[in-house]
Amino acid sequence: MDDYDWIDKVRDWDWDLTDIWVHWLDTAMYYLDTIGWPAYAAIFLSVVLIGLSLDLTHHWTSMMLARSWGAVVYVVFTLLGVVLGWLYLGTNRFIFARLRDSARMFRDYRKQRAP
């Protein structure tokens, strides 16, 4: 019987999770091959939504999201602070260098104009 897939096994109360796992992996690989990298976000979102929809895994999934989201936000703001600090230092160095150059040019201009 070649048409006996995982849905038929679930209907017949044959709870073999390997068939379901293989089906979901085949589905994920199909979307990864056809869509590309955005499929990773869709797969992650579907796993999170399945985890949040089940009563047994809702608390665990929400705790994992809260902790991982906090870590991601911390890393993003830390990197943003470092980049803004580098930009601030680079901008100040640039501004002070241009001010110094303009002061030297003005000084040389005044020396040339003096009798």
Disulfide bonds with the S-S distance in Angstrom:
none
